Amino acid sequence: MRLIIIGLGNVGANFVKLLKDRQADLTREHHLDMAVVGVADNGGYAFCDKGLNPETIISVKQKYGTVASYPNYGAPKASITKAIEDVKADIVVDMTPTNIVNGEPGISNIKSALLSGKHVVTTNKGPLALAYKELVNLATEKHLLFKFSGTVGGATPVIDFAQKCLIGNPVTKIEGILNGTTNFILTKMFEERIQMIEALKEAQKLGYAEEDPSYDIDAIDPACKLVILANAILGKKARLQDVEREGITKVTLDDILEASKQGLSVKLICTASNELLQVKPKPIKKDDPLCVDGVLNAVSFYTKLGGTFTLIGRGAGGMEAASSALRDIINIGLTTREGH
Ligand SMILES: NC(=O)c1ccc[n+]([C@@H]2O[C@H](COP(=O)([O-])OP(=O)(O)OC[C@H]3O[C@@H](n4cnc5c(N)ncnc54)[C@H](OP(=O)(O)O)[C@@H]3O)[C@@H](O)[C@H]2O)c1
């Protein structure tokens, strides 16, 4: 399986490391042989038909800041879309930054890959939050696979669980805590009896929140994830602008303590059903399986035939998202080999 990897940041670099470390296992366990034939970052790209060395990719990126410095095969400031189209590969793995304004460069990368006959794996939420239907339809039209496990739930197989394990059992509602940073902040507010702003500072100190935390605390990140789940699992045609969204900035310590007196915890709850597409801070029962603390994520699937299933796991992290991308690639390898 010949891979092109676009984006060599936290997730992309961990993904290359994972490939290097697990290559022998993948061959032994699944009879899958993987070669990275191309890598790209903001500085340019490196392509080699015979395969690039993962260790060299990592060391060049660390030393020079861009894979375009890869000896003999690097090309600074070259057109990545053109390279995606021209290079012979099976799968394009897009790990570029989430952009919720226009979905770029992810949308162009994904379209170029599909239009030139390559399967796609992405961890980038932007293209799916803005253009889910268009991209999925293009993949279907081209008879190609398009997988995005790493966009929701980190390593926790939220999408795979619903699509594979619940097959034949319709999901009627999804409810979840889909953002670890805000869950950490709400947990800290209660545990340490502090206001949101102080808890946010702790989250920033520990590296859970960005310097500009609006993506998390204004609930943009969980809203993107909710759109992906609503479309992939409930068959909706939702976009980010369809989500009724309220972040955690107005939640006070008093709200949290008042809720606690009644056996409730305030959580940033994402809900998708026929009637609702919403992210909003809400009090939930402390013994609800959804009521997880710290950076954990939890998702409950309400089904027609089997009651409710809740999945709990670490929601983010470079290696976690990389492991989901690897799972997607293995699934593509197994599916295409079996000729499904
Ligand atoms: N980190 C997580 O825990 C996590 C979890 C799940 C999903 N995700 C998603 O996965 C994606 C990657 O996340 P990350 O944390 O790895 O981000 P990151 O550390 O910011 O890395 C992004 C990478 O994309 C490259 N890039 C930016 N613009 C590009 C362009 N026009 N063409 C080619 N490459 C470009 C950057 O290049 P330079 O290195 O040259 O700047 C960088 O290597 C994001 O969409 C994120 O939302 C992240």
The ligand as an SDF file (V2000), in Angstrom:
LIG
                    3D

 48 52  0  0  0  0  0  0  0  0999 V2000
   -3.6280   16.8320   17.8050 N   0  0  0  0  0  0  0  0  0  0  0  0
   -4.6770   16.1000   18.1330 C   0  0  0  0  0  0  0  0  0  0  0  0
   -4.8190   15.6260   19.2470 O   0  0  0  0  0  0  0  0  0  0  0  0
   -5.7380   15.8030   17.0870 C   0  0  0  0  0  0  0  0  0  0  0  0
   -6.6930   14.8050   17.3610 C   0  0  0  0  0  0  0  0  0  0  0  0
   -7.6420   14.4950   16.3780 C   0  0  0  0  0  0  0  0  0  0  0  0
   -7.6510   15.2010   15.1830 C   0  0  0  0  0  0  0  0  0  0  0  0
   -6.7090   16.1910   14.9650 N   0  0  0  0  0  0  0  0  0  0  0  0
   -6.7290   16.8850   13.6730 C   0  0  0  0  0  0  0  0  0  0  0  0
   -5.6830   16.3660   12.8520 O   0  0  0  0  0  0  0  0  0  0  0  0
   -5.1340   17.4140   12.0400 C   0  0  0  0  0  0  0  0  0  0  0  0
   -3.6470   17.5610   12.3380 C   0  0  0  0  0  0  0  0  0  0  0  0
   -3.5080   17.9300   13.6910 O   0  0  0  0  0  0  0  0  0  0  0  0
   -2.0860   18.2930   14.3190 P   0  0  0  0  0  0  0  0  0  0  0  0
   -2.3100   18.4260   15.7700 O   0  0  0  0  0  0  0  0  0  0  0  0
   -1.0570   17.3290   13.8130 O   0  0  0  0  0  0  0  0  0  0  0  0
   -1.8210   19.7280   13.6600 O   0  0  0  0  0  0  0  0  0  0  0  0
   -0.4220   20.4830   13.5470 P   0  0  0  0  0  0  0  0  0  0  0  0
    0.5030   20.0100   14.6020 O   0  0  0  0  0  0  0  0  0  0  0  0
   -0.7570   21.9230   13.4570 O   0  0  0  0  0  0  0  0  0  0  0  0
    0.1590   19.9900   12.1390 O   0  0  0  0  0  0  0  0  0  0  0  0
   -0.3860   20.3520   10.9100 C   0  0  0  0  0  0  0  0  0  0  0  0
    0.5620   19.9660    9.8020 C   0  0  0  0  0  0  0  0  0  0  0  0
   -0.0260   20.3570    8.5530 O   0  0  0  0  0  0  0  0  0  0  0  0
    0.9680   21.0370    7.7640 C   0  0  0  0  0  0  0  0  0  0  0  0
    0.3380   21.9850    6.8570 N   0  0  0  0  0  0  0  0  0  0  0  0
   -0.2620   23.1600    7.1320 C   0  0  0  0  0  0  0  0  0  0  0  0
   -0.7130   23.7340    5.9920 N   0  0  0  0  0  0  0  0  0  0  0  0
   -0.3580   22.9000    4.9810 C   0  0  0  0  0  0  0  0  0  0  0  0
   -0.5180   22.9340    3.5810 C   0  0  0  0  0  0  0  0  0  0  0  0
   -1.1190   23.9510    2.9770 N   0  0  0  0  0  0  0  0  0  0  0  0
   -0.0420   21.8940    2.8530 N   0  0  0  0  0  0  0  0  0  0  0  0
    0.5940   20.8580    3.4370 C   0  0  0  0  0  0  0  0  0  0  0  0
    0.7680   20.7630    4.7710 N   0  0  0  0  0  0  0  0  0  0  0  0
    0.2990   21.7790    5.5290 C   0  0  0  0  0  0  0  0  0  0  0  0
    1.8410   21.7350    8.7820 C   0  0  0  0  0  0  0  0  0  0  0  0
    3.0730   22.0220    8.1640 O   0  0  0  0  0  0  0  0  0  0  0  0
    4.3250   22.6590    8.9820 P   0  0  0  0  0  0  0  0  0  0  0  0
    4.8260   21.5590    9.8760 O   0  0  0  0  0  0  0  0  0  0  0  0
    5.3020   22.9970    7.9030 O   0  0  0  0  0  0  0  0  0  0  0  0
    3.7770   23.8410    9.7230 O   0  0  0  0  0  0  0  0  0  0  0  0
    1.9140   20.6580    9.8770 C   0  0  0  0  0  0  0  0  0  0  0  0
    2.9410   19.7410    9.5620 O   0  0  0  0  0  0  0  0  0  0  0  0
   -5.9360   18.6720   12.3830 C   0  0  0  0  0  0  0  0  0  0  0  0
   -6.9250   18.8420   11.4200 O   0  0  0  0  0  0  0  0  0  0  0  0
   -6.5060   18.3770   13.7630 C   0  0  0  0  0  0  0  0  0  0  0  0
   -7.7220   19.0590   14.0060 O   0  0  0  0  0  0  0  0  0  0  0  0
   -5.7600   16.4870   15.8810 C   0  0  0  0  0  0  0  0  0  0  0  0
  1  2  1  0
  2  3  2  0
  2  4  1  0
  4  5  1  0
  4 48  2  0
  5  6  2  0
  6  7  1  0
  7  8  2  0
  8  9  1  0
  8 48  1  0
  9 10  1  0
  9 46  1  0
 10 11  1  0
 11 12  1  0
 11 44  1  0
 12 13  1  0
 13 14  1  0
 14 15  2  0
 14 16  1  0
 14 17  1  0
 17 18  1  0
 18 19  2  0
 18 20  1  0
 18 21  1  0
 21 22  1  0
 22 23  1  0
 23 24  1  0
 23 42  1  0
 24 25  1  0
 25 26  1  0
 25 36  1  0
 26 27  1  0
 26 35  1  0
 27 28  2  0
 28 29  1  0
 29 30  1  0
 29 35  2  0
 30 31  1  0
 30 32  2  0
 32 33  1  0
 33 34  2  0
 34 35  1  0
 36 37  1  0
 36 42  1  0
 37 38  1  0
 38 39  2  0
 38 40  1  0
 38 41  1  0
 42 43  1  0
 44 45  1  0
 44 46  1  0
 46 47  1  0
M  CHG  2   8   1  16  -1
M  END
$$$$
